[in-house]
Amino acid sequence: MDAIKKKMQAMKLEKDNAMDRALLCEQQARDANLRAEKAEEEARSLQKKIQQIENDLDQTMEQLMQVNAKLDEKDKALQNVGETEAGFIGRTGMRLNGPNPDSCQSLLKDQTVPSYYSCERFMDEE
């Protein structure tokens, strides 16, 4: 009878130890699941941030392309104005012969040059 009691006590102790291990494993599993959920949530948050940054990059690149296009247009317009001024100055001989108010006025009057040129501008340059 003592042997049966000892065996039962040993089995009860073994069962208690197994239950403790089972509870510990269950707690560890819950903790691991919580960590996994937090990691997934953080990954989703980072993915949203990446998407937002990519959208911002796309918008910025589009704005950059528009600004570069405008800059190219302005550069071309500036070159055209520079060429027009150089041609006007070369044709009138103002730089070589000095400013001549009469010829300048007659060119403006005859509309040989665009009206946004002024004789004073060329007089002041000399």
C-alpha positions, 0 to 999 in steps of 0.5 A: 500500500505504501508503494501505491501511495508513493507511486500516486504521489510521484504521479501527482508531482509529475502531473503538477510539474507538467501543468506548470510547464504547460502554463509556462508554455502557454504564457510564452506563446501568448507573449510571442503572439503579442510581440508578433502582433506588435511587429506586424502593426509596426510593419504596417505603420512603416509601410504606410510611411513608405507609401506616403514618402513615395507619394511625396517623392512623386509629387516633388519630382513632378514639381521639379520637372515642371520647374525645370521645364519653366526654367528651360523656357525662360532660358530660351526666352532670355537667349532670344532676347539676348540675340535680339538685343545683340542684333539690334545693337549690331544693326544700329551701330550704337556700341561702335559709333556711340548713342545717337538719339535721333536714329534710336527714336527713328528705329522705334518710330518705324517699329524696326525694333520692338517697343519695349526697347528704350533709347534711354536704356542704350544711352545709359549703357554708354 
